[in-house]
Amino acid sequence: AVARTPLIAGNWKMNLDHLQSIAFVQKLAWSLRDAKHDYGQVEVAVFPPFTDLRSVQTLVTADKLELRYGGQDLSVHDSGAYTGETSGAFLAALDCRYVIIGHSERRQYHAETDQVVADKTVAALRHGLVPVICVGETADDLEQHGPSAVPVAQLRVVLEALASDADIVVAYEPVWAIGSGQAATPEQAQQVCSALRQSLDEALGDEAAQRTRILYGGSVKAANIAGFMAHKDVDGALVGGASLDVDEFSSIARFP
Ligand code: PEP
């Protein structure tokens, strides 16, 4: 079996300006250092607003932090007359490792379709970024189609656009569990993550399926992370609300 390094990823959404981001990252780094956190054992990443990324890069570089960071979205285009958009080239120039793509809030408020998510994934890979591809069903989807159908269908559209050596992360985020305080059970998360790994196998082959990390996201906190991580197809977490509290997020990263 391939050993997959767990990834604990904090999605700040539209919170913390560039000055607050510096204070936050400093405190997080101190907390993890005091706990002798081994970043090789559990990778930790933050996803600040675009306007914070230069500050985060400067701090990470100056203090030689092993913390990873990335954008919360990117454009399908590389440059040009696209007002308000952010190129993957710019994220790569700021040493971003990752970029979140297709978060349910982008799908819901910005009408991002599975095809847009696929196009953005290709754009991210073109710039050497690792896309964190978000999929997940609404409460209605769950009622109508059962647990795995919608997230698997969403992922399939993206995988059709990829080569078998694509370096990606998948995040299973049931929409009903995001920001609701109502997390999926670890068993529910495992069931869907396992189905998503099966889709990876079908589309990209066994090597990709075994190597690719699949995260769970939706009301993850320090008190429930261990339950998710005990399941074999859950390789980490995408954390929203709890990623804005240094102590809480640091505890989540120290789940083992
Ligand atoms: C998210 O938005 O990616 C998320 C998982 O949010 P929360 O942890 O607040 O449910």
py3Dmol code that shows the C-alpha trace and the ligand (Angstrom):
import py3Dmol

protein = """\
ATOM      1  CA  ALA A   1       0.000   0.000   0.000  1.00  0.00           C
ATOM      2  CA  VAL A   2       1.140   3.532  -0.772  1.00  0.00           C
ATOM      3  CA  ALA A   3       1.636   5.763   2.273  1.00  0.00           C
ATOM      4  CA  ARG A   4      -0.289   8.983   1.743  1.00  0.00           C
ATOM      5  CA  THR A   5       0.848  11.929   3.860  1.00  0.00           C
ATOM      6  CA  PRO A   6      -2.246  13.400   5.540  1.00  0.00           C
ATOM      7  CA  LEU A   7      -3.076  16.983   4.629  1.00  0.00           C
ATOM      8  CA  ILE A   8      -4.806  19.384   7.004  1.00  0.00           C
ATOM      9  CA  ALA A   9      -5.947  22.380   4.979  1.00  0.00           C
ATOM     10  CA  GLY A  10      -7.469  25.580   6.349  1.00  0.00           C
ATOM     11  CA  ASN A  11      -9.850  27.486   4.071  1.00  0.00           C
ATOM     12  CA  TRP A  12     -10.089  30.987   5.517  1.00  0.00           C
ATOM     13  CA  LYS A  13     -12.753  32.040   2.995  1.00  0.00           C
ATOM     14  CA  MET A  14     -13.190  35.857   3.038  1.00  0.00           C
ATOM     15  CA  ASN A  15     -11.636  36.363   6.486  1.00  0.00           C
ATOM     16  CA  LEU A  16      -8.404  37.994   7.750  1.00  0.00           C
ATOM     17  CA  ASP A  17      -6.725  40.874   5.899  1.00  0.00           C
ATOM     18  CA  HIS A  18      -3.022  40.891   5.022  1.00  0.00           C
ATOM     19  CA  LEU A  19      -1.935  42.205   8.424  1.00  0.00           C
ATOM     20  CA  GLN A  20      -4.149  39.754  10.314  1.00  0.00           C
ATOM     21  CA  SER A  21      -2.791  36.958   8.103  1.00  0.00           C
ATOM     22  CA  ILE A  22       0.764  37.645   9.260  1.00  0.00           C
ATOM     23  CA  ALA A  23      -0.202  37.565  12.949  1.00  0.00           C
ATOM     24  CA  PHE A  24      -2.216  34.410  12.390  1.00  0.00           C
ATOM     25  CA  VAL A  25       0.465  32.488  10.492  1.00  0.00           C
ATOM     26  CA  GLN A  26       3.084  33.525  13.039  1.00  0.00           C
ATOM     27  CA  LYS A  27       0.957  32.234  15.915  1.00  0.00           C
ATOM     28  CA  LEU A  28       0.152  29.024  14.047  1.00  0.00           C
ATOM     29  CA  ALA A  29       3.826  28.386  13.309  1.00  0.00           C
ATOM     30  CA  TRP A  30       4.726  28.987  16.971  1.00  0.00           C
ATOM     31  CA  SER A  31       1.976  26.686  18.163  1.00  0.00           C
ATOM     32  CA  LEU A  32       3.092  23.873  15.853  1.00  0.00           C
ATOM     33  CA  ARG A  33       6.765  24.458  16.702  1.00  0.00           C
ATOM     34  CA  ASP A  34       6.050  24.313  20.450  1.00  0.00           C
ATOM     35  CA  ALA A  35       4.213  21.028  19.869  1.00  0.00           C
ATOM     36  CA  LYS A  36       7.228  19.783  17.850  1.00  0.00           C
ATOM     37  CA  HIS A  37       4.930  19.228  14.893  1.00  0.00           C
ATOM     38  CA  ASP A  38       6.420  17.021  12.180  1.00  0.00           C
ATOM     39  CA  TYR A  39       5.252  18.534   8.868  1.00  0.00           C
ATOM     40  CA  GLY A  40       6.545  15.424   7.091  1.00  0.00           C
ATOM     41  CA  GLN A  41       4.061  13.351   9.087  1.00  0.00           C
ATOM     42  CA  VAL A  42       1.088  15.699   8.675  1.00  0.00           C
ATOM     43  CA  GLU A  43       1.224  18.395   6.016  1.00  0.00           C
ATOM     44  CA  VAL A  44      -0.428  21.683   6.974  1.00  0.00           C
ATOM     45  CA  ALA A  45      -1.688  24.277   4.492  1.00  0.00           C
ATOM     46  CA  VAL A  46      -3.613  27.548   4.697  1.00  0.00           C
ATOM     47  CA  PHE A  47      -5.770  29.148   2.011  1.00  0.00           C
ATOM     48  CA  PRO A  48      -5.945  32.892   2.689  1.00  0.00           C
ATOM     49  CA  PRO A  49      -7.629  35.533   0.519  1.00  0.00           C
ATOM     50  CA  PHE A  50      -5.542  36.549  -2.538  1.00  0.00           C
ATOM     51  CA  THR A  51      -4.592  39.875  -0.963  1.00  0.00           C
ATOM     52  CA  ASP A  52      -2.804  38.011   1.882  1.00  0.00           C
ATOM     53  CA  LEU A  53      -0.715  35.666  -0.218  1.00  0.00           C
ATOM     54  CA  ARG A  54       2.286  37.961  -0.671  1.00  0.00           C
ATOM     55  CA  SER A  55       2.424  38.568   3.092  1.00  0.00           C
ATOM     56  CA  VAL A  56       2.174  34.853   3.826  1.00  0.00           C
ATOM     57  CA  GLN A  57       4.875  34.082   1.263  1.00  0.00           C
ATOM     58  CA  THR A  58       7.203  36.688   2.792  1.00  0.00           C
ATOM     59  CA  LEU A  59       6.742  35.289   6.287  1.00  0.00           C
ATOM     60  CA  VAL A  60       7.047  31.648   5.228  1.00  0.00           C
ATOM     61  CA  THR A  61      10.247  32.452   3.302  1.00  0.00           C
ATOM     62  CA  ALA A  62      11.814  34.640   6.012  1.00  0.00           C
ATOM     63  CA  ASP A  63      11.121  32.155   8.808  1.00  0.00           C
ATOM     64  CA  LYS A  64      11.757  29.089   6.606  1.00  0.00           C
ATOM     65  CA  LEU A  65       8.382  27.642   7.593  1.00  0.00           C
ATOM     66  CA  GLU A  66       7.291  24.267   6.214  1.00  0.00           C
ATOM     67  CA  LEU A  67       3.710  25.490   6.129  1.00  0.00           C
ATOM     68  CA  ARG A  68       2.104  25.282   2.665  1.00  0.00           C
ATOM     69  CA  TYR A  69      -0.362  27.790   1.286  1.00  0.00           C
ATOM     70  CA  GLY A  70      -2.511  28.382  -1.741  1.00  0.00           C
ATOM     71  CA  GLY A  71      -5.321  30.369  -3.337  1.00  0.00           C
ATOM     72  CA  GLN A  72      -9.049  29.751  -2.877  1.00  0.00           C
ATOM     73  CA  ASP A  73      -9.752  29.918  -6.627  1.00  0.00           C
ATOM     74  CA  LEU A  74      -8.067  30.761  -9.932  1.00  0.00           C
ATOM     75  CA  SER A  75      -8.994  31.824 -13.444  1.00  0.00           C
ATOM     76  CA  VAL A  76      -9.281  29.383 -16.345  1.00  0.00           C
ATOM     77  CA  HIS A  77      -7.259  31.978 -18.304  1.00  0.00           C
ATOM     78  CA  ASP A  78      -3.531  32.675 -17.937  1.00  0.00           C
ATOM     79  CA  SER A  79      -3.619  36.446 -18.555  1.00  0.00           C
ATOM     80  CA  GLY A  80      -5.503  39.159 -20.408  1.00  0.00           C
ATOM     81  CA  ALA A  81      -8.723  41.157 -20.298  1.00  0.00           C
ATOM     82  CA  TYR A  82     -10.472  39.316 -17.460  1.00  0.00           C
ATOM     83  CA  THR A  83     -11.197  41.970 -14.849  1.00  0.00           C
ATOM     84  CA  GLY A  84     -11.174  40.688 -11.308  1.00  0.00           C
ATOM     85  CA  GLU A  85      -9.688  37.293 -12.170  1.00  0.00           C
ATOM     86  CA  THR A  86      -6.468  35.804 -10.766  1.00  0.00           C
ATOM     87  CA  SER A  87      -4.117  33.756 -12.927  1.00  0.00           C
ATOM     88  CA  GLY A  88      -2.613  30.495 -11.796  1.00  0.00           C
ATOM     89  CA  ALA A  89       0.678  31.949 -13.063  1.00  0.00           C
ATOM     90  CA  PHE A  90       0.441  34.640 -10.374  1.00  0.00           C
ATOM     91  CA  LEU A  91      -0.244  32.052  -7.667  1.00  0.00           C
ATOM     92  CA  ALA A  92       2.707  29.982  -8.846  1.00  0.00           C
ATOM     93  CA  ALA A  93       4.912  33.111  -8.796  1.00  0.00           C
ATOM     94  CA  LEU A  94       4.011  33.492  -5.094  1.00  0.00           C
ATOM     95  CA  ASP A  95       5.167  29.907  -4.459  1.00  0.00           C
ATOM     96  CA  CYS A  96       1.658  28.617  -3.798  1.00  0.00           C
ATOM     97  CA  ARG A  97       1.686  24.834  -3.666  1.00  0.00           C
ATOM     98  CA  TYR A  98      -2.086  24.392  -3.862  1.00  0.00           C
ATOM     99  CA  VAL A  99      -5.265  26.013  -5.118  1.00  0.00           C
ATOM    100  CA  ILE A 100      -8.831  25.173  -4.052  1.00  0.00           C
ATOM    101  CA  ILE A 101     -11.153  24.598  -7.014  1.00  0.00           C
ATOM    102  CA  GLY A 102     -14.933  24.205  -7.116  1.00  0.00           C
ATOM    103  CA  HIS A 103     -15.693  24.945  -3.478  1.00  0.00           C
ATOM    104  CA  SER A 104     -19.450  24.656  -2.951  1.00  0.00           C
ATOM    105  CA  GLU A 105     -19.619  28.426  -2.317  1.00  0.00           C
ATOM    106  CA  ARG A 106     -18.086  29.019  -5.781  1.00  0.00           C
ATOM    107  CA  ARG A 107     -20.493  26.526  -7.306  1.00  0.00           C
ATOM    108  CA  GLN A 108     -23.465  28.095  -5.525  1.00  0.00           C
ATOM    109  CA  TYR A 109     -22.738  31.848  -5.644  1.00  0.00           C
ATOM    110  CA  HIS A 110     -20.647  32.005  -8.821  1.00  0.00           C
ATOM    111  CA  ALA A 111     -22.465  29.357 -10.867  1.00  0.00           C
ATOM    112  CA  GLU A 112     -19.361  27.236 -11.355  1.00  0.00           C
ATOM    113  CA  THR A 113     -20.299  24.102 -13.276  1.00  0.00           C
ATOM    114  CA  ASP A 114     -18.432  20.799 -13.290  1.00  0.00           C
ATOM    115  CA  GLN A 115     -16.969  21.838 -16.652  1.00  0.00           C
ATOM    116  CA  VAL A 116     -15.640  25.114 -15.196  1.00  0.00           C
ATOM    117  CA  VAL A 117     -14.142  23.124 -12.333  1.00  0.00           C
ATOM    118  CA  ALA A 118     -12.497  20.814 -14.889  1.00  0.00           C
ATOM    119  CA  ASP A 119     -11.129  23.773 -16.880  1.00  0.00           C
ATOM    120  CA  LYS A 120      -9.766  25.406 -13.715  1.00  0.00           C
ATOM    121  CA  THR A 121      -8.145  22.124 -12.701  1.00  0.00           C
ATOM    122  CA  VAL A 122      -6.360  21.967 -16.055  1.00  0.00           C
ATOM    123  CA  ALA A 123      -5.282  25.607 -15.627  1.00  0.00           C
ATOM    124  CA  ALA A 124      -3.879  24.872 -12.156  1.00  0.00           C
ATOM    125  CA  LEU A 125      -1.895  21.879 -13.394  1.00  0.00           C
ATOM    126  CA  ARG A 126      -0.573  23.957 -16.327  1.00  0.00           C
ATOM    127  CA  HIS A 127       1.069  26.235 -13.741  1.00  0.00           C
ATOM    128  CA  GLY A 128       2.439  23.480 -11.518  1.00  0.00           C
ATOM    129  CA  LEU A 129      -0.170  24.033  -8.793  1.00  0.00           C
ATOM    130  CA  VAL A 130      -1.822  21.102  -7.034  1.00  0.00           C
ATOM    131  CA  PRO A 131      -5.593  21.555  -7.385  1.00  0.00           C
ATOM    132  CA  VAL A 132      -7.733  20.706  -4.354  1.00  0.00           C
ATOM    133  CA  ILE A 133     -10.887  19.695  -6.211  1.00  0.00           C
ATOM    134  CA  CYS A 134     -14.033  20.041  -4.095  1.00  0.00           C
ATOM    135  CA  VAL A 135     -17.079  17.858  -4.657  1.00  0.00           C
ATOM    136  CA  GLY A 136     -20.117  17.199  -2.519  1.00  0.00           C
ATOM    137  CA  GLU A 137     -23.859  16.750  -2.471  1.00  0.00           C
ATOM    138  CA  THR A 138     -26.592  18.968  -1.054  1.00  0.00           C
ATOM    139  CA  ALA A 139     -29.159  17.647   1.424  1.00  0.00           C
ATOM    140  CA  ASP A 140     -31.638  17.359  -1.496  1.00  0.00           C
ATOM    141  CA  ASP A 141     -29.109  15.392  -3.577  1.00  0.00           C
ATOM    142  CA  LEU A 142     -28.547  13.064  -0.642  1.00  0.00           C
ATOM    143  CA  GLU A 143     -32.261  12.439  -0.287  1.00  0.00           C
ATOM    144  CA  GLN A 144     -32.819  11.916  -4.024  1.00  0.00           C
ATOM    145  CA  HIS A 145     -29.664  10.090  -5.120  1.00  0.00           C
ATOM    146  CA  GLY A 146     -28.048   8.616  -2.018  1.00  0.00           C
ATOM    147  CA  PRO A 147     -24.614   9.413  -0.637  1.00  0.00           C
ATOM    148  CA  SER A 148     -22.066   8.937  -3.458  1.00  0.00           C
ATOM    149  CA  ALA A 149     -23.831   9.564  -6.777  1.00  0.00           C
ATOM    150  CA  VAL A 150     -23.481  13.353  -6.985  1.00  0.00           C
ATOM    151  CA  PRO A 151     -19.889  13.702  -5.692  1.00  0.00           C
ATOM    152  CA  VAL A 152     -18.763  10.846  -7.961  1.00  0.00           C
ATOM    153  CA  ALA A 153     -20.499  12.395 -10.992  1.00  0.00           C
ATOM    154  CA  GLN A 154     -18.899  15.781 -10.221  1.00  0.00           C
ATOM    155  CA  LEU A 155     -15.442  14.245  -9.949  1.00  0.00           C
ATOM    156  CA  ARG A 156     -15.819  12.183 -13.146  1.00  0.00           C
ATOM    157  CA  VAL A 157     -16.241  15.312 -15.269  1.00  0.00           C
ATOM    158  CA  VAL A 158     -12.939  16.637 -13.937  1.00  0.00           C
ATOM    159  CA  LEU A 159     -11.062  13.344 -14.253  1.00  0.00           C
ATOM    160  CA  GLU A 160     -12.015  13.097 -17.941  1.00  0.00           C
ATOM    161  CA  ALA A 161      -9.788  16.109 -18.539  1.00  0.00           C
ATOM    162  CA  LEU A 162      -6.739  14.698 -16.730  1.00  0.00           C
ATOM    163  CA  ALA A 163      -3.755  12.471 -17.489  1.00  0.00           C
ATOM    164  CA  SER A 164      -2.999   9.557 -15.175  1.00  0.00           C
ATOM    165  CA  ASP A 165       0.072  11.275 -13.678  1.00  0.00           C
ATOM    166  CA  ALA A 166      -1.875  14.411 -12.628  1.00  0.00           C
ATOM    167  CA  ASP A 167      -0.978  15.533  -9.111  1.00  0.00           C
ATOM    168  CA  ILE A 168      -4.303  16.410  -7.498  1.00  0.00           C
ATOM    169  CA  VAL A 169      -6.084  16.380  -4.149  1.00  0.00           C
ATOM    170  CA  VAL A 170      -9.816  15.644  -3.901  1.00  0.00           C
ATOM    171  CA  ALA A 171     -11.954  17.110  -1.112  1.00  0.00           C
ATOM    172  CA  TYR A 172     -15.301  15.526  -0.291  1.00  0.00           C
ATOM    173  CA  GLU A 173     -17.407  18.260   1.249  1.00  0.00           C
ATOM    174  CA  PRO A 174     -21.089  17.482   1.746  1.00  0.00           C
ATOM    175  CA  VAL A 175     -22.783  20.867   1.334  1.00  0.00           C
ATOM    176  CA  TRP A 176     -25.143  20.122   4.230  1.00  0.00           C
ATOM    177  CA  ALA A 177     -22.143  19.682   6.539  1.00  0.00           C
ATOM    178  CA  ILE A 178     -20.320  22.911   5.626  1.00  0.00           C
ATOM    179  CA  GLY A 179     -20.581  25.581   8.292  1.00  0.00           C
ATOM    180  CA  SER A 180     -23.580  23.799   9.801  1.00  0.00           C
ATOM    181  CA  GLY A 181     -21.938  22.230  12.827  1.00  0.00           C
ATOM    182  CA  GLN A 182     -23.487  19.012  11.513  1.00  0.00           C
ATOM    183  CA  ALA A 183     -20.497  16.983  10.323  1.00  0.00           C
ATOM    184  CA  ALA A 184     -20.933  13.754   8.391  1.00  0.00           C
ATOM    185  CA  THR A 185     -20.202  10.677  10.473  1.00  0.00           C
ATOM    186  CA  PRO A 186     -16.758   9.172   9.902  1.00  0.00           C
ATOM    187  CA  GLU A 187     -18.500   6.173   8.330  1.00  0.00           C
ATOM    188  CA  GLN A 188     -20.408   8.392   5.876  1.00  0.00           C
ATOM    189  CA  ALA A 189     -17.164  10.170   4.958  1.00  0.00           C
ATOM    190  CA  GLN A 190     -15.359   6.866   4.460  1.00  0.00           C
ATOM    191  CA  GLN A 191     -18.134   5.508   2.239  1.00  0.00           C
ATOM    192  CA  VAL A 192     -18.001   8.469  -0.149  1.00  0.00           C
ATOM    193  CA  CYS A 193     -14.190   8.810  -0.061  1.00  0.00           C
ATOM    194  CA  SER A 194     -13.962   5.134  -0.980  1.00  0.00           C
ATOM    195  CA  ALA A 195     -16.359   5.665  -3.918  1.00  0.00           C
ATOM    196  CA  LEU A 196     -14.283   8.648  -5.045  1.00  0.00           C
ATOM    197  CA  ARG A 197     -11.111   6.552  -4.897  1.00  0.00           C
ATOM    198  CA  GLN A 198     -12.872   3.960  -7.048  1.00  0.00           C
ATOM    199  CA  SER A 199     -13.584   6.699  -9.637  1.00  0.00           C
ATOM    200  CA  LEU A 200      -9.934   7.708  -9.559  1.00  0.00           C
ATOM    201  CA  ASP A 201      -9.019   4.101 -10.232  1.00  0.00           C
ATOM    202  CA  GLU A 202     -11.461   3.833 -13.152  1.00  0.00           C
ATOM    203  CA  ALA A 203     -10.406   7.113 -14.751  1.00  0.00           C
ATOM    204  CA  LEU A 204      -6.681   7.372 -13.995  1.00  0.00           C
ATOM    205  CA  GLY A 205      -5.635   3.887 -12.914  1.00  0.00           C
ATOM    206  CA  ASP A 206      -4.585   2.162  -9.730  1.00  0.00           C
ATOM    207  CA  GLU A 207      -1.355   4.097  -9.170  1.00  0.00           C
ATOM    208  CA  ALA A 208      -3.213   7.434  -9.218  1.00  0.00           C
ATOM    209  CA  ALA A 209      -5.992   6.046  -7.008  1.00  0.00           C
ATOM    210  CA  GLN A 210      -3.516   4.838  -4.393  1.00  0.00           C
ATOM    211  CA  ARG A 211      -1.366   7.997  -4.455  1.00  0.00           C
ATOM    212  CA  THR A 212      -4.081  10.683  -4.491  1.00  0.00           C
ATOM    213  CA  ARG A 213      -5.193  12.167  -1.203  1.00  0.00           C
ATOM    214  CA  ILE A 214      -8.908  12.484  -0.527  1.00  0.00           C
ATOM    215  CA  LEU A 215      -9.902  14.914   2.217  1.00  0.00           C
ATOM    216  CA  TYR A 216     -13.132  15.211   4.149  1.00  0.00           C
ATOM    217  CA  GLY A 217     -14.550  18.676   4.814  1.00  0.00           C
ATOM    218  CA  GLY A 218     -17.635  19.856   6.709  1.00  0.00           C
ATOM    219  CA  SER A 219     -17.675  21.016  10.329  1.00  0.00           C
ATOM    220  CA  VAL A 220     -14.328  19.403  11.159  1.00  0.00           C
ATOM    221  CA  LYS A 221     -12.931  20.411  14.546  1.00  0.00           C
ATOM    222  CA  ALA A 222     -10.336  19.154  17.018  1.00  0.00           C
ATOM    223  CA  ALA A 223     -12.950  17.017  18.760  1.00  0.00           C
ATOM    224  CA  ASN A 224     -13.954  15.019  15.649  1.00  0.00           C
ATOM    225  CA  ILE A 225     -10.845  14.881  13.426  1.00  0.00           C
ATOM    226  CA  ALA A 226      -9.466  11.619  14.841  1.00  0.00           C
ATOM    227  CA  GLY A 227     -12.678   9.753  13.961  1.00  0.00           C
ATOM    228  CA  PHE A 228     -12.361  10.745  10.297  1.00  0.00           C
ATOM    229  CA  MET A 229      -8.640  10.010  10.138  1.00  0.00           C
ATOM    230  CA  ALA A 230      -9.192   6.496  11.503  1.00  0.00           C
ATOM    231  CA  HIS A 231     -10.761   5.530   8.160  1.00  0.00           C
ATOM    232  CA  LYS A 232      -8.524   4.243   5.403  1.00  0.00           C
ATOM    233  CA  ASP A 233      -9.786   6.380   2.524  1.00  0.00           C
ATOM    234  CA  VAL A 234      -9.811   9.680   4.436  1.00  0.00           C
ATOM    235  CA  ASP A 235      -6.401  11.341   4.017  1.00  0.00           C
ATOM    236  CA  GLY A 236      -6.962  14.639   5.762  1.00  0.00           C
ATOM    237  CA  ALA A 237      -9.413  17.471   6.159  1.00  0.00           C
ATOM    238  CA  LEU A 238     -10.445  20.708   4.539  1.00  0.00           C
ATOM    239  CA  VAL A 239     -11.378  22.940   7.467  1.00  0.00           C
ATOM    240  CA  GLY A 240     -13.386  26.154   7.249  1.00  0.00           C
ATOM    241  CA  GLY A 241     -14.616  27.778  10.466  1.00  0.00           C
ATOM    242  CA  ALA A 242     -12.234  25.952  12.794  1.00  0.00           C
ATOM    243  CA  SER A 243      -9.239  27.011  10.675  1.00  0.00           C
ATOM    244  CA  LEU A 244      -9.698  30.614  11.877  1.00  0.00           C
ATOM    245  CA  ASP A 245      -8.855  29.729  15.480  1.00  0.00           C
ATOM    246  CA  VAL A 246      -5.103  29.140  15.858  1.00  0.00           C
ATOM    247  CA  ASP A 247      -5.361  26.757  18.816  1.00  0.00           C
ATOM    248  CA  GLU A 248      -8.202  24.765  17.295  1.00  0.00           C
ATOM    249  CA  PHE A 249      -6.543  24.464  13.874  1.00  0.00           C
ATOM    250  CA  SER A 250      -3.213  23.573  15.454  1.00  0.00           C
ATOM    251  CA  SER A 251      -4.942  20.813  17.465  1.00  0.00           C
ATOM    252  CA  ILE A 252      -6.582  19.468  14.312  1.00  0.00           C
ATOM    253  CA  ALA A 253      -3.158  19.241  12.622  1.00  0.00           C
ATOM    254  CA  ARG A 254      -1.880  17.352  15.665  1.00  0.00           C
ATOM    255  CA  PHE A 255      -4.625  14.690  15.511  1.00  0.00           C
ATOM    256  CA  PRO A 256      -2.270  11.648  15.593  1.00  0.00           C
TER     257      PRO A 256
END
"""
ligand_1 = """\
10
PEP
C -15.371 24.573 3.986
O -15.964 25.598 3.694
O -14.532 24.085 3.190
C -15.675 23.931 5.262
C -15.404 22.656 5.417
O -16.249 24.719 6.236
P -16.550 24.313 7.792
O -15.332 23.586 8.294
O -16.764 25.611 8.471
O -17.742 23.429 7.759
"""
view = py3Dmol.view(width=600, height=400)
view.addModel(protein, "pdb")
view.setStyle({"model": 0}, {"cartoon": {"style": "trace"}})
view.addModel(ligand_1, "xyz")
view.setStyle({"model": 1}, {"stick": {}})
view.zoomTo()
view.show()
